Amino acid sequence: MHNGFVGGWPRLRRRIEALIPDELFPSRVGTTDSEALFLAILGAGMADPVAATERVLTQVASMVDEVKQPLRFTAALSNGRDLYAFRYAVNDAANTLYYRESSQEVLAVSEPIDRDPSRWHSVPDNTLLVAREGAKVQLRDVPLLHLRAAE
């Protein structure tokens, strides 16, 4: 899931696509910023999806800041057991991210999907949601990205 956009995409597309490793580039079938970011993150090392995402976002944040454009990145990644969801922006407000937690599952969405708002929790701006199998949800500040966003 990716809800957001890379401002200045036509100007930055080649630079961002250069973050995709050669062995993954043949997997690029579309033209969207979402697909390019996903493949770049995948190539940055999904053994640690948080570190991989932070590396790519730091590079992309620098690029959009150079051209004075916004970056909105509200996205979820999973390894099949654990869920990592980012709510992040540079030069703009981040798109919303909500989660609902029960004893058996965690659901992360852009907007609550039912009429019971008391069950949904908003993820703050520039925050990472970590839902590991068998553990309660953790919300973590993303300091490296905050430094980038604050400049």
N, C-alpha and C positions, 0 to 999 in steps of 0.2 A: 504494500500500500504506500502510495506517495500522494500527498495533498500539498501542492505547493508549486513553485516555479523558480526558474533561474532567470532573473532579469538580464536583458542583453544577450539572450540565448543566441541569436544569429551572429553576434560578434564573438561570443565565447565558445561556441559549439566545438570548433576544432581543438581548442586548448583543453576543453573538458574531455572530449573524446580521446585525447592523447593520454589521459589518466587510465584508460582501459588497457590492460595488458594485451599484447598481440595474440596470445592464445585464446582470449575471450572475445576479441573483436569480431570474429565470424559469427558469434551469437547475436550480434546487434542486427536486428531485423527491422526496427522502426527508426524514427527520427526524433523521438521525444527526449527532453531533458531527463525525465524520470528513468527511462531505460539506460541512458548513459551513466547517470549517477549510480544506479543499481549495479551495473557491470563494473564500474570503477571501484565501488565498495567491495563487491565480490572479489575482484582482483587484488584488493589491498589486504586480504587475509581474513577469511570468515572463521578461522579458528578463534579469533577474538573479534566478534562483530562490532563491539563498541569502539575498540581502538581503530578498526578499519574505517568505520563511519566517521570518527573524529578526524582521522588523517585526510580523508577525501573532503569532508566539509571544511576543514581549515584551508585547504588549497582552493576550493571553489569560493569560499567566503572572501579570500584575498583577491581572486579574479573579479568578482562582482563589485567589490569595494573599489578596485582600481578604476572601473568604468562607471562608478557612482550609480549602480543599479541594485535592486533588492534581490535577496534570496529568501525564499520561504521553503522550509523543509520540515514538513510534518509527515513522518514516515514510520513504518513498522517493518521490522525484520524478524525472522524466526529461523531457528535451526531444527524445528520440528518438536522441540521440547520447551524451549525458552522463548520469550517474546521480549524484544527490545523496541521501544517506540520513542522517537525523538520529536520534540516540538522546539523548533529553532528558527531564527530569522536574523538577517543582517539588513540594515537600512530599511526595515519594514516591520510590521507586526506579524508574529507567527500565526499561522492558521490554527484553529482550535483542535484540541485532542482531549478526549474523555475516556475514562475507563470505568469498568464495573467489575467487581471481584466477588466471587463466591468461594465456597470451600473447594470446589472442583475446577473452576475455570476463571480466566481473566479475559475480558473482552475490551479491546481498544478500538475506538471509532472517532471519526471526525466530529460527529454530532450525536447526542443521545438518540437511540432508535426506538424508545418507547415513551410512554407518557408518565413515567414515574421518575422525576428528576432527582428524588432523594437517593436513588441507587447509583447515580453517576457522579464521578469526581473529575473535576477539571485538572488537567496537567498544566502547571505553570509554564510561562515562556522560558525558553532556553533550559529545558529540563529533559532528562532521560527517564523513561519508565522502564524498569527491569522487572519482569515477571518470570522467575525461574520455577521450573517444575517442583512442586511440593513446598514452595516458600511463599510468603506474603509479598505483595507488590512493594517495590522500593522506588522512590523518586529520588533521583540524583541530579544535583547541579552539574553542569558540564563546564568546568572552569576554563579550559583551553578555548572553548568556543565563546565563552563570555568575554574573554580578553579580546578576541577578534571582533566580536560584536560591539564592544565598548569603544574601540578606537575611532 
